[in-house]
Amino acid sequence: MRRPFALLAGALLAGACALPAHAADGDRGFTIEDPRITESSGLAASHLHPGVYWTHNDSDDGPYLYAVDSRTGKTVATLTLRGIGAPRDVEAISIGPDDQIYVGDIGDNFHGRWPYVWIYRLPEPKILKDQTVTATQYVVKYSDGPRDAESLVVHPKTGRVYIIDKNEDGGHLYEGPAQLTSSGTNLFRPVAPVDLWATDAAFSPNGRQLAVRGYFGGISYDFDGGRIKKLDRLNVPLQGQGESVSYSADGTKLMYGSEGAQSQVRAVDAPEGGAVASKSPSTGGSSASGEKTGGGGLKTGAVLLALGAAAVFGMRMMRRKK
């Protein structure tokens, strides 16, 4: 969503987030070049096409998904979803077992305007080309009433779907049924508090860790069957309006995206324990973008705190609008 404080944050961060536009495999981040993608709100690493990330606009775009090649930043396929209604506020994307893409039409800026929201599921195409794909639509309600959310994750082993609601004072991890049904309502229940104003989340490829990001920070959680335990703060890069996060396909990087024309996706080393296979320890202790991982990065953290405080103050002084 476009929000007033995004302008303030963008001004504060001008010139601070410059990165190389392209990289050989996307591990150093990339720039989304497609002029149609101006509100990238979700990000998911492809299971079938190395170096490709799926994204989408968050509203007023239509039933479209875009496959972006991280090596060039260019869109290599556009999917049109068939068999669903008109999307309202698409905020998240995740890929689960059997290469199934899940799309979360779960945004609700009015915190109760929609009595229900939707999830769409479709198979990831084996061939990257512009095409129309039939999707299954699921109706979702929350056990404690309607709410706004921008984070949807699918466990890579069990296929269970989770949603994190978006609340300035912290939200909750909501657990869906063991299997979604397209013939009735899917009730999501809160199972654990999340200490963050969450804008997106991602499971590590092995399903053992859950990364949750907000506008000005993030948290890594240990995940055990719906139970979560806080591990550490994430070193989230400074972005004008941080809206998305995805693990890289091998689990070694966290890819952070933001809204805006030619928005940048930045890569930071992921916390240990989430990779598909063990990785030799890095001697440098830093990511390709030069940012220290784990609980370090004190200098970056100080700048982050100052900018975050200014942006939040500005947001509170302005009327929120879509």
C-alpha positions in Angstrom: 0.0 0.0 0.0 1.1 3.6 -0.6 1.3 5.2 2.8 2.1 8.8 3.8 5.1 7.9 5.9 6.7 6.2 2.9 7.5 9.6 1.5 9.3 10.6 4.7 11.2 7.4 4.9 12.1 7.6 1.3 13.5 11.1 1.8 15.5 10.1 4.8 17.0 7.1 3.0 17.8 8.9 -0.3 21.2 7.9 -1.4 21.7 5.5 1.4 20.5 2.3 -0.3 22.5 2.3 -3.5 23.5 -1.2 -4.6 24.7 -2.9 -7.8 21.7 -3.2 -10.0 22.5 -6.8 -11.0 24.3 -9.8 -9.8 25.3 -13.2 -11.3 22.9 -15.1 -9.1 21.0 -12.5 -7.2 22.9 -13.1 -4.0 24.1 -9.5 -4.0 20.6 -8.2 -4.7 19.0 -6.9 -7.8 16.7 -4.2 -9.1 13.2 -5.0 -10.4 13.2 -3.4 -13.9 9.6 -4.0 -15.0 7.7 -0.7 -15.1 4.5 -2.6 -14.3 5.8 -3.6 -10.8 5.5 -0.4 -8.7 4.1 -1.9 -5.5 6.1 -5.2 -5.0 4.6 -6.5 -1.8 5.7 -10.1 -1.7 8.7 -12.2 -2.7 9.3 -15.9 -3.1 12.2 -17.8 -4.5 11.3 -20.2 -7.3 11.6 -23.9 -6.6 11.9 -24.8 -10.2 13.9 -22.0 -11.8 17.2 -21.1 -10.1 17.7 -17.4 -9.6 14.0 -16.5 -10.3 11.8 -14.7 -7.7 8.0 -14.4 -7.9 6.4 -11.1 -6.9 3.2 -9.1 -7.3 1.7 -5.7 -6.9 -0.4 -5.3 -3.8 -3.6 -3.7 -5.2 -5.2 -2.1 -8.2 -3.3 -4.4 -10.6 -5.3 -7.5 -11.3 -4.7 -11.2 -10.9 -1.1 -11.2 -12.0 2.2 -12.7 -10.8 5.6 -11.8 -12.1 8.7 -14.0 -12.4 11.8 -11.8 -12.1 15.2 -13.1 -13.0 17.6 -11.9 -10.3 20.5 -12.0 -12.7 19.0 -9.2 -14.9 16.2 -7.8 -12.9 13.9 -8.4 -15.8 10.5 -10.1 -15.8 10.7 -13.5 -17.6 7.1 -14.5 -17.2 3.7 -13.1 -16.3 1.0 -15.3 -14.9 -2.7 -14.4 -15.1 -4.7 -16.2 -12.5 -8.0 -17.8 -13.7 -10.8 -19.2 -11.6 -10.7 -16.5 -8.8 -12.6 -13.3 -8.1 -11.2 -9.8 -8.4 -8.2 -9.5 -6.0 -8.6 -6.8 -3.3 -5.3 -6.3 -1.6 -2.7 -9.0 -2.4 0.1 -8.7 0.2 2.1 -12.0 0.3 3.4 -15.0 -1.7 4.9 -18.2 -0.6 5.8 -21.6 -2.2 5.0 -24.8 -0.3 5.5 -28.5 -0.9 5.0 -29.9 -4.4 5.9 -26.6 -5.9 2.6 -25.0 -5.1 2.4 -21.2 -5.0 0.2 -19.6 -2.4 -0.9 -16.0 -2.8 -2.3 -14.1 0.2 -5.1 -11.6 -0.7 -5.1 -10.8 3.0 -4.7 -7.0 3.3 -7.3 -5.0 5.1 -6.2 -1.4 5.9 -9.5 -0.8 7.7 -9.0 -3.6 10.2 -12.4 -5.2 9.8 -13.8 -3.9 6.5 -13.6 -7.4 5.0 -15.4 -10.2 7.0 -13.2 -12.7 5.2 -10.1 -12.7 3.0 -8.7 -15.1 0.4 -5.8 -17.3 -0.4 -5.1 -18.5 -3.9 -3.1 -21.6 -4.8 -1.6 -22.6 -8.1 1.2 -24.9 -9.4 4.5 -23.2 -10.2 4.8 -23.4 -14.0 7.5 -25.7 -15.3 8.1 -23.5 -18.3 8.6 -19.7 -17.8 6.4 -17.9 -20.3 3.4 -15.6 -20.2 0.4 -17.8 -19.6 -3.0 -18.1 -17.8 -3.0 -20.5 -14.9 -6.0 -21.9 -13.0 -5.9 -21.2 -9.3 -7.9 -22.5 -6.4 -9.5 -19.9 -4.1 -9.8 -20.4 -0.3 -12.0 -18.3 2.0 -10.2 -17.3 5.2 -11.6 -16.0 8.5 -9.9 -15.4 11.9 -11.2 -16.9 15.1 -11.0 -13.6 16.8 -12.4 -11.4 14.1 -11.2 -9.6 11.0 -7.8 -8.0 10.9 -5.2 -6.6 8.6 -2.3 -8.8 7.5 0.6 -8.7 5.1 2.5 -11.9 6.0 1.5 -15.4 4.7 3.9 -18.4 4.9 3.5 -22.0 4.0 5.6 -24.6 5.8 7.9 -26.3 3.3 7.5 -29.7 4.9 3.9 -29.9 6.2 2.2 -27.5 3.7 0.4 -25.8 6.6 -0.4 -22.2 6.0 0.2 -19.5 8.6 -0.6 -15.8 8.6 0.8 -13.0 10.8 -1.4 -10.0 11.4 -0.1 -6.5 11.1 -0.3 -4.5 14.3 1.9 -1.6 15.3 2.0 -3.0 18.9 2.8 -6.5 17.7 0.7 -9.2 16.2 0.1 -13.0 16.3 1.0 -16.0 14.3 -2.2 -17.5 13.1 -2.4 -21.2 12.2 -4.7 -22.5 9.5 -6.2 -25.9 9.3 -4.0 -28.9 8.4 -5.5 -28.8 5.0 -7.3 -25.9 3.3 -10.7 -26.5 1.9 -12.2 -24.8 -1.1 -15.8 -25.8 -0.2 -16.1 -23.9 3.1 -14.4 -21.4 5.4 -10.9 -21.9 6.6 -10.6 -20.7 10.2 -7.2 -19.4 11.3 -6.4 -19.3 15.1 -3.7 -17.3 17.0 -1.0 -19.7 18.3 1.8 -17.4 19.3 2.6 -13.6 19.7 4.9 -11.9 17.3 6.8 -8.9 18.7 6.8 -6.9 15.5 4.8 -4.7 13.2 5.0 -7.3 10.5 5.0 -6.6 6.8 6.2 -10.0 5.6 7.6 -13.3 6.7 9.4 -16.4 5.3 10.2 -19.9 6.3 13.7 -21.2 5.8 13.8 -24.0 3.2 14.2 -26.7 5.9 11.3 -25.3 7.9 13.2 -24.8 11.1 13.3 -21.0 11.2 10.8 -18.2 10.6 12.0 -14.8 9.5 9.6 -11.9 10.2 10.3 -8.4 8.9 8.8 -5.0 9.5 9.5 -1.5 8.2 12.5 -0.9 10.5 13.6 -4.3 11.7 13.1 -8.0 11.9 13.1 -11.1 14.1 14.3 -14.6 13.5 12.3 -17.3 15.3 12.9 -21.0 15.9 9.9 -22.8 14.6 8.6 -26.1 16.0 5.2 -27.2 14.8 3.5 -23.9 15.4 5.5 -23.0 18.4 8.0 -20.2 18.0 11.0 -19.1 20.0 12.8 -15.8 19.4 16.4 -16.4 18.3 17.8 -12.9 17.3 17.1 -9.6 15.7 17.5 -9.7 11.9 19.8 -7.1 10.2 17.2 -5.7 7.9 18.6 -3.2 5.4 17.4 0.3 5.2 14.6 0.6 2.6 12.1 3.3 1.7 9.1 1.0 2.4 10.2 -2.5 3.3 7.4 -4.8 2.3 8.8 -8.3 1.5 11.3 -11.0 2.5 12.2 -14.4 1.1 14.9 -16.9 1.8 17.0 -17.7 -1.2 16.4 -21.1 -2.6 19.4 -22.6 -0.8 18.6 -20.8 2.5 21.9 -19.0 2.8 20.4 -15.5 2.1 17.5 -13.4 3.2 16.2 -11.3 0.3 14.5 -8.0 1.3 12.3 -6.1 -1.1 10.4 -2.8 -1.0 7.8 -0.9 -3.0 8.3 1.7 -5.7 9.3 1.9 -9.3 12.6 0.0 -10.0 12.6 -1.2 -6.4 15.7 -2.9 -5.0 15.9 -6.4 -3.5 18.8 -6.5 -1.1 20.5 -9.7 0.1 21.8 -10.3 3.6 23.3 -13.5 5.0 20.6 -15.6 6.7 20.9 -16.8 10.3 22.7 -20.2 10.6 20.5 -23.3 10.7 18.1 -22.5 8.0 20.0 -23.6 4.9 19.1 -26.7 2.9 22.6 -28.1 3.5 25.4 -27.2 5.9 27.6 -24.4 4.7 31.2 -23.7 5.5 31.6 -20.8 8.0 32.4 -17.5 6.4 35.7 -16.0 7.4 34.6 -12.5 6.7 31.3 -12.6 8.7 29.5 -10.3 6.3 27.1 -10.5 3.4 27.8 -9.6 -0.1 26.3 -6.2 0.5 28.8 -5.6 3.3 26.4 -5.9 6.2 27.2 -7.9 9.3 24.8 -10.6 10.1 23.3 -11.9 13.3 23.2 -9.6 16.3 25.9 -7.3 15.0 25.8 -4.2 12.8 25.7 -1.7 15.6 26.4 1.3 13.4 23.7 0.2 10.9 21.4 -0.4 13.9 21.9 3.1 15.2 21.1 4.7 11.9 18.1 2.4 11.6 16.8 3.4 15.0 17.0 7.1 14.2 15.4 6.8 10.8 12.7 4.5 12.2 11.8 6.9 15.0 11.6 9.8 12.6 9.4 7.8 10.1 7.1 6.5 12.8 6.7 10.0 14.3 5.9 11.3 10.8 3.4 8.6 10.2 1.6 9.3 13.5 1.3 13.0 12.5 -0.3 12.2 9.2 -3.6 10.5 8.3 -3.1 7.0 7.1 -4.6 6.3 3.7 -4.5 3.6 1.2 
